């Protein structure tokens, strides 16, 4: 979440940028309008919140993917270091299980 200080507003060091949307499909427009009304926000506030949430989710997905790749690498290393049992040992285990 973005945190602003009073000092940044006073010294105009914080800039707000503008995005203009055109040719927005009616169902999307109506969805934004309804969500804004339901949450008692302006449509602008609702769109900003939706964009912030989308970007946060994208970052979370990237972080989760990186974590999974790291885990997979660890498992591959562990697999490479673990010796496989020989055929005789496997047969012994099968026989043991049948008793």
ZIDAUR-V722639 format. One record per residue. N is the residue number from 1. RES is the residue in one letter. SS is DSSP state (H for helix, E for strand, L for the rest). PHI is phi in degrees with one decimal (999 if undefined). OMEGA is omega in radians with two decimals (999 if undefined). Layout:
BEGIN
n:N res:RES ss:SS phi:PHI omega:OMEGA
n:N res:RES ss:SS phi:PHI omega:OMEGA
END
This chain:
BEGIN
n:1 res:X ss:L phi:999 omega:-3.10
n:2 res:X ss:L phi:-81.6 omega:3.12
n:3 res:X ss:L phi:-113.6 omega:-3.12
n:4 res:X ss:L phi:-117.1 omega:3.09
n:5 res:X ss:L phi:-107.4 omega:3.09
n:6 res:X ss:H phi:-59.9 omega:-3.14
n:7 res:X ss:H phi:-59.8 omega:-3.12
n:8 res:X ss:H phi:-67.3 omega:3.09
n:9 res:X ss:H phi:-71.6 omega:-3.10
n:10 res:X ss:H phi:-61.9 omega:-3.08
n:11 res:X ss:L phi:-93.4 omega:3.12
n:12 res:X ss:L phi:52.5 omega:3.14
n:13 res:X ss:L phi:-87.8 omega:3.12
n:14 res:X ss:L phi:-107.9 omega:-3.11
n:15 res:X ss:L phi:-105.4 omega:3.02
n:16 res:X ss:L phi:-107.2 omega:-3.12
n:17 res:X ss:L phi:-104.9 omega:-3.08
n:18 res:X ss:L phi:-119.0 omega:3.01
n:19 res:X ss:L phi:-125.1 omega:3.10
n:20 res:X ss:L phi:-110.8 omega:3.12
n:21 res:X ss:L phi:-105.2 omega:3.10
n:22 res:X ss:L phi:-125.5 omega:3.08
n:23 res:X ss:L phi:56.4 omega:3.10
n:24 res:X ss:L phi:-75.6 omega:3.12
n:25 res:X ss:L phi:-59.3 omega:-3.07
n:26 res:X ss:H phi:-57.8 omega:-3.10
n:27 res:X ss:H phi:-65.0 omega:3.08
n:28 res:X ss:H phi:-69.8 omega:3.11
n:29 res:X ss:H phi:-57.0 omega:-3.14
n:30 res:X ss:H phi:-62.9 omega:3.11
n:31 res:X ss:H phi:-64.6 omega:3.10
n:32 res:X ss:H phi:-64.8 omega:-3.13
n:33 res:X ss:H phi:-60.9 omega:-3.13
n:34 res:X ss:H phi:-65.2 omega:3.13
n:35 res:X ss:H phi:-61.7 omega:3.12
n:36 res:X ss:H phi:-65.0 omega:3.12
n:37 res:X ss:H phi:-63.7 omega:-3.12
n:38 res:X ss:H phi:-62.2 omega:-3.11
n:39 res:X ss:L phi:-99.2 omega:3.13
n:40 res:X ss:L phi:57.1 omega:3.06
n:41 res:X ss:L phi:-119.6 omega:3.01
n:42 res:X ss:L phi:-75.9 omega:3.10
n:43 res:X ss:H phi:-62.9 omega:3.10
n:44 res:X ss:H phi:-61.7 omega:3.12
n:45 res:X ss:H phi:-60.8 omega:-3.13
n:46 res:X ss:H phi:-65.9 omega:3.13
n:47 res:X ss:H phi:-66.5 omega:3.11
n:48 res:X ss:H phi:-60.5 omega:3.12
n:49 res:X ss:H phi:-61.8 omega:3.13
n:50 res:X ss:H phi:-63.0 omega:3.12
n:51 res:X ss:H phi:-66.5 omega:3.11
n:52 res:X ss:H phi:-58.3 omega:3.14
n:53 res:X ss:H phi:-64.0 omega:3.13
n:54 res:X ss:H phi:-62.1 omega:-3.13
n:55 res:X ss:H phi:-65.5 omega:3.10
n:56 res:X ss:H phi:-64.3 omega:3.12
n:57 res:X ss:H phi:-64.7 omega:3.11
n:58 res:X ss:H phi:-61.3 omega:3.13
n:59 res:X ss:H phi:-65.5 omega:3.11
n:60 res:X ss:H phi:-61.9 omega:3.11
n:61 res:X ss:H phi:-64.3 omega:3.11
n:62 res:X ss:H phi:-64.3 omega:3.13
n:63 res:X ss:H phi:-63.1 omega:-3.14
n:64 res:X ss:H phi:-65.4 omega:3.11
n:65 res:X ss:H phi:-63.5 omega:3.11
n:66 res:X ss:H phi:-62.1 omega:3.12
n:67 res:X ss:H phi:-64.3 omega:3.13
n:68 res:X ss:H phi:-66.5 omega:3.10
n:69 res:X ss:H phi:-63.2 omega:3.12
n:70 res:X ss:H phi:-64.1 omega:3.11
n:71 res:X ss:H phi:-63.5 omega:3.12
n:72 res:X ss:H phi:-62.2 omega:3.10
n:73 res:X ss:H phi:-60.4 omega:3.12
n:74 res:X ss:H phi:-63.3 omega:3.13
n:75 res:X ss:H phi:-66.4 omega:3.11
n:76 res:X ss:H phi:-63.6 omega:3.11
n:77 res:X ss:H phi:-61.8 omega:3.13
n:78 res:X ss:H phi:-63.3 omega:3.12
n:79 res:X ss:H phi:-62.2 omega:-3.13
n:80 res:X ss:H phi:-64.7 omega:-3.11
n:81 res:X ss:H phi:-87.2 omega:-3.08
n:82 res:X ss:L phi:-90.3 omega:3.14
n:83 res:X ss:L phi:-72.2 omega:3.10
n:84 res:X ss:L phi:-82.7 omega:3.11
n:85 res:X ss:L phi:-69.7 omega:3.14
n:86 res:X ss:L phi:-80.0 omega:-3.06
n:87 res:X ss:H phi:-59.7 omega:3.13
n:88 res:X ss:H phi:-59.7 omega:-3.14
n:89 res:X ss:H phi:-65.7 omega:3.13
n:90 res:X ss:H phi:-63.0 omega:3.11
n:91 res:X ss:H phi:-61.7 omega:3.10
n:92 res:X ss:H phi:-61.1 omega:-3.14
n:93 res:X ss:H phi:-64.7 omega:3.13
n:94 res:X ss:H phi:-62.5 omega:3.13
n:95 res:X ss:H phi:-62.5 omega:3.11
n:96 res:X ss:H phi:-61.8 omega:-3.12
n:97 res:X ss:H phi:-68.7 omega:-3.14
n:98 res:X ss:H phi:-80.3 omega:-3.11
n:99 res:X ss:L phi:-78.8 omega:999
END
